[in-house]
Structures are given as C-alpha cells and as structure tokens.
Amino acid sequence: MRDTGEGFDVGESAAEAGALTEQDFGALARFRFGIRSYLRFSEEAVRSAGLAPQQYQLLLALKGFPGRDWATVQELADRLLLRHHSVVGLVSRAQTQRLVRRSAHPTDGRAVRVTLTPEGERVLARPSALHRGELRRMHTVLIPPIWDTPPAPET
C-alpha cells in the first residue's frame, strides 16, 4: 500500500497477488484481530488518561520525532496521516490545554514549531507506559504473517 498524496493505492491487483490459501486468510485475520485489539486497548487507555486518541497521537508524534524535540505542523500532518488544516486544529486544542507550545520557526517564516510542554510530557507518560506493556503482552499476535511466496516486484 502506497500513499499517493490523494489517498492510498492498494498496489497490485488480485490477479497479480496470486491465490490465497486458507492459511493465508487465517494469518491475515489473526493479524487484523491483533491490530484491532491493540487499537481498542489504546483508545481506552488514552481516554482514561483524559485525552482523545488523536491528542495522544499528536503528543506521541512530537515526543518521538526523530532527531529533535519539536516538529512543524506539516511534519506532524505527515506523521499522523492527516491534512495540514486538521493538525492546525488539533494543535490549537492541545495548546489551549497547555499540552503543546507553538513558536516561530528559526529559518522558515512560513512554518511553526510545535513542542511539548512539561504538562504534555506528564500527560503522555502514563498511557505510553501502558501501551508499551500491552505491546509486550501482544508481541506474538502483532507479528505480520510470513508468506510462502515472495511478493511480486513493484513496477
């Protein structure tokens, strides 16, 4: 699956993918069940911490941004797979709750830097620890299926 900028392209057609076995369908179903179970756990853990799921994702994207402790709104949109204006609203709500701070970008006048506040760090810590524990518990369920045949090369 590739992000084309206008949504996701499912890639190869069913004919190109080849026939699936009963084991393939079983493996796909188990993996999808694992993903859904984790997402349901995540939503409940995040809500119990007083956050909306997208707020948690925003805070996590900021804390886990590679190489620095801030990100631009566009970088966050890319990480969250959301449109720029949606992230602007998300950041505005988080700023109202004092979870993030905006500041001028040092070299790009069009961009805004977003950083976590100490309160954002505090609010992020507990659900993140719960997520780590849940992933450790689910480690065998969330392993992607191993297929007998290698995928066809992309064209």
Sequence and secondary structure as in RCSB ss.txt:
>XXXX:A:sequence
MRDTGEGFDVGESAAEAGALTEQDFGALARFRFGIRSYLRFSEEAVRSAGLAPQQYQLLLALKGFPGRDWATVQE
LADRLLLRHHSVVGLVSRAQTQRLVRRSAHPTDGRAVRVTLTPEGERVLARPSALHRGELRRMHTVLIPPIWDTP
PAPET
>XXXX:A:secstr
 EE SSSEE  S HHHH    HHHHHHHHHHHHHHHHHHHHHHHHHHHTT  HHHHHHHHHHHT TTSSEEEHHH
HHHHHT  HHHHHHHHHHHHHTTSEEEEE SS TT EEEEE HHHHHHHHHHHHHHHHHHHHTTTTSS    SS 
     
